[in-house]
Amino acid sequence: MFGQHNCGDTLKAKVYIETSIISYLTARPNYDIRAVANQNITLEWWETQRPNFDLLISEFVIAEASLGHPEAAQRRLAAIADIMELQATEAVRALALELIRRNALPAKAEIDAYHVAIAAVNGIDYLLTWNCTHIANAHTRPKIESICRALGYEPPIICTPQELTEE
């Protein structure tokens, strides 16, 4: 019965996997101590926690994962090949633009606004990210949550793999 979704199964929480997770998961070994720590935490989460959740991505993750060195892009795309893709809608676009317009996220972080918006509009439980500059940030998180709620969406819980652990 493992791995099957039958009507009697408990519903798993839904986790939107932002591109930084895939980047750390598939990156070559690094010499920066923080990068090494994030890589190890991500790999451990992927191996031990991933089965506890339903994972989702979007066209934005695919687009970002496709950039850069061709071999690295191939590793990233292979890692997300079997993950369900959420579709961007007009509601997603509208929320992303409001997140920028109301200064929750800067205009230069437009793709980050789309990650948040697609997770919120689709009722995703968690947004998993290592992007602590714009997304998983104690200063921006309350603004993001407030704007989502003001527009009628329950925001996802924004967190890093270190924070999203089930026993």
PETA-V940861 format. One line per field, one symbol per residue. ss: DSSP state (A for helix, B for strand, O for the rest). phi: phi as a letter, one per 20 degrees, with the letter a starting at -180 (. if undefined). A space follows every 10 residues. Layout:
BEGIN
ss: ???
phi: ???
END
This chain:
BEGIN
ss: OOOOOOOOOO OOBBBBBOAA AAAAAAOOOO OOAAAAAAAA AAAAAAAAOA AABBBBBBAA AAAAAOOOOA AAAAAAAAAA OOOBBBOOOA AAAAAAAAAA AOOOOOAAAA AAAAAAAAAA AOOOOBBBOO OOOOOOOAAA AAAAAAAAAA OOOOOOBBBO OOOOOOO
phi: .fndddgeff fefeceefgf fffffdffgc dfffffffff fffffffddg feceebcbgf ffffffengg fffffffffd gdefdeefcf fffffgffgf gemfcfgfdg ffffffffff femffcdebd fefddecfee gffgfffgff endefffebe gfedcdf
END
